[in-house]
């Protein structure tokens, strides 16, 4: 299975995928009643709307967070500057940062304004796809790491709780009814892969380099379910909600990068048979993660270990 490259993941979803075209955007006049505008916006499902005057965007009005004493849209809007314009190829990660500073972004392509992006758009299907790719890439990388650590994959599954182990074994039986070549790791969930890495010192050292701690992923199952189920609230359309997404993006990116670097630094090289007729596996040792697999006898009884 071909691993997902981080640069491909980070560049997959851009402003052009998230933008709401202007013809679908509700715009407001600065002279309109603030209460009436807010009521109309909420009825149509908008939290934010651009305020225009003579075809120019002069501000942004929030239906939920406007000043209580504001009588008109002008009195309740936040003024906008040219800095809110982003290009259509702006990445999802960049938008996360920008939207914590500006609650509405104008999207420009070839000198034409396409539409807007707001915090609520970050939880749309394309937005969830960004995190789906990150989670998929991480699951694939961790599965490969566990396979290299445990020639006998039963040793890896044994690190799970009894209930999680039983669930994995039951799923493996179902999967092997379709493909009898599948290994045990194929039936292990992302949550279980993280547990195995956490309980394996050498792997944990790889994952927890540079101050990162696996315990930060304690709610990984809940976040994964939020990503996978479109009926669930995803961003909450607030600065705090975006900050939470950015933390997940940073943590998943860091862990995926570390594991991929470790795997890249431990690319197996086949060596000729030794004097005793044993075939050994060796790994290239590089500075990245200082990862090395120790030689393994052909019998497969000696566990392969990552050392740092």
N, C-alpha and C positions, 0 to 999 in steps of 0.2 A: 504494500500500500504506500503510495507516494505521500510523504509528509507535506503539511501545509506550511509554506514559507511565511514568516512574520511580515515581510514587506508586502507580500501579496494580500495577506489578511488586512493589514492596515490601509492598503490602497483600494480595497474592494468596494467600500461604500463611501460615497462622496455626496456633496451638497446636491448635485444633480439628481440623486436618487431620493432625497428627502424633501426637496422643494415643493411647496404648495403654489401652483401657478396663480398669477395675479387674477385671472378670470374667476377663480374660486375663492379669492380672499375677500373678506368683508372689510371695507374701508369706512372710515368715519370722517365727518366734518368737524372741525374744531369748535363750531358754534352749537353743536347738538347737545341735548341734555345728557349729562353723565349717567343718570339713573336709567333713562330710556335706552341709551346705547348699551349699557351693561346688560340690561334685561334682554335686549335683542340678540346680543352676542351669545349669551348663555343658551338661549333657545336654539341657536344655530350651531352650538357646540364649539364656540371660540372662547378661549381665555384671553387672547391678545389680538389686537387689531391695529393696523397702521392708520395714522391720522394724516389725511392728505389735504393740501390746499393748492388749487390751480395745478393739479397733477403732480405735485411734489410731496414726498413723505416728510412731514415736519415733526412727527412724534409717534409714540406707541401708547395705546390706552389698554389698561388691564381691567377686565370686568370684575375680578376678585380682589385686586390689591390697589385699587385707586384710593386717593385721599377721601375720607368720609365727607368732608365739607365741600368737596368740589361740586359745583353746580353744572359746569359745562365740561365737555370733553377736553377742551384746551386747559382748563384748570386742573384736570385730573391726569393729563398725559405726562409721559416722560419725554423730554426732547431728545431727538436723535441727531447724530452727526454723521459725516460721510464714512467714518470708521466702521459703520455697521455693514458695509458692502463687502461680500466675500465672493470669490469666483466659484463657478460650478464644480471645479475639480478639488475644492477644499475637502480634506478627508474628515471622516466621522470623528476621529480623535481631535483634530483641530477645532471642529465645531463644538465639541464638548467644552473646550477651554473658552472659546469665544462667547458661547451662550451663557456662561457664568458671569461674564462682564456685561453683555448686551442681551436683553431678553428677546430681541427680534433682529434677524439678519436678512438683509436683502441679497439675493443671489444674482450674480452677473455672469453672462456668457456672451463673449464676442461683443461687448459694449451694449448688450441688450439685457434689461432686467427680466429674469425669468419668473421670480416670485419671492416668497419668504420662507424662512425656516425659524421655528420657535422651539422652546424646550419640549413641548408636547410631541413634536415631530420626531424627536430622538427615540421615541418608543414605538414608532411605526414598524411595519414589517422589515424595511431595509435596515432600520436601526437595530432591530433584534438580530438580523442576519450578521451584523458585525460581531456580536458577542457569540452567536452560534459558531461562527468560524473560529473564534478564539478558543472556545470550549472544545470544539472538535479537534483543533490542532493540539491542544494540551492533552486530550484523552489519547490521541494517537501516539504522541511523544512519550507519555508516561507508560503506556502499554509496552512500547518498545524497550524502554528502560527496564521495566520489570522482567521482560523476557530475557534480557541480557544478564540481569542479576541472578535469575533463578532458572538454571537449566532444568531442574525439576520444579515445574510450576505449582505442584501441590504444596511445596514449601511456602510459596507466596500466598496461596489461598488460605493456608493454615494460620496466617497472621490475622485473618478477619475474625469477627465475632461469630459465634455459632449460627446465629440467625442469618447474618450476611453470607456466611459460607454456604449454608443450606440453599439460600436463594440463588447464589451463583452456580452451584452444582445442578440445581433443578433447571435453570435456564440453559446450562450447557447441554443437558440431555435433549432439550427441545431443539436447540440449534444444530446439534449433531445429527438429528433425524433428517435435516435438510442438507448438511455438509459434514461428513464424518472426519474431515481433515482439520476442523477447527480446534485450536488449543484452548486451554483453560482460561487464559487471559482474555480471550474473546468474549467470555461471559461475565467479566468483572466490570462493574460500573466505574464511572469517574470518581465517585466518592470512595469506592473501595481501593482504587489505584492510589489515591492520595493517602489513604490509611496505610497501605503497604509501604509506600515511600517513607511516611512518617515513622514507621516502626523498623525501618532498615537504616542503620546509622550512616553507612556510606552514601546511600541515596539521599538521605536527609541533608547531609553536608553539601551535596551538590545543589539541592533545591533551596537551602536556606542561606546561601552565600549573600554577601552585600547587605546584611541586615534584614533580609526578608524572613518571615516566619510562617510556616505552614498553618499555624493556628489561625492566621488571618482568614483562611478559607473555610472557617467553621460552618458558615451558612451557604456553602457552595451548592448543596442540593437545592435549597430554596431558590437561589439565584438562577440556577439552571432551569428549574421549573418555570420561573417567571419569564425567562427568555423563550422557552418552548411553547408556552400557552398564551396565545394572543388575547384571551379574555382577561388576563391578569394585568393590573396596573403595573407599569414598568418604570416611568420616570417621575410620576407625580407632578410633572411640569413645573418644578420649582428649582431654585438654585441649589438647595440641599439635595434634591433628587439627582441633579446633574453631577454634583460633587460625589455622590455615592457611585454613580455610573463610572466616573473617572477613576475612582479608587479601584473598582473592579477591573477596569481596563488596564490600569497600571499594574495591579497585582497579577492578573492573568498573563499579561505581556511579559513581566519579569520572570515568572515561573517558566513559561513556555520557552523563553530565550535561554534560560539557564539549562533546561533539560536538553534542548536542541544542541546547544554548544557542547554539553557533556557527551551526547551521542556522536556528534561530529568529531570530537577529540578522541573517541574510542572506536574508530572504524576498524573492524576486525580484519586482520591480514592472515591468510593461510600460510602456515610454515610447513616445510617438508618434515616427514616423519623423523623422529629422533632415534637414537641408537636402540632404544627399547621398543621401537615400532609404534610409539605413541604419537598421535597427532595432537599438536598443541595449538591453542588460539592465543594470539598476542594482539595487543592494541597499540596504536600510535599514541604516544604521550605528548601532549602539547601543553602550553601554558594555560589555556582556557580551562578553568575548573580543575586543573591538575588531576585529570581523570585517567585512570589506568585499570584495565582488566588484567588480573593475574592469570598466568598460564593455567589451562584446565586439561586434565587428563582425558583421554578418549572415552573412558568409561562413563564420564559425566557425573561421577559421584562427588567430585570436589566442586563446591559452589563457586561460581564466578562472582567476583566481588569488585566493586568500585572503591578505589582508595583515593584519598585527597591529601 
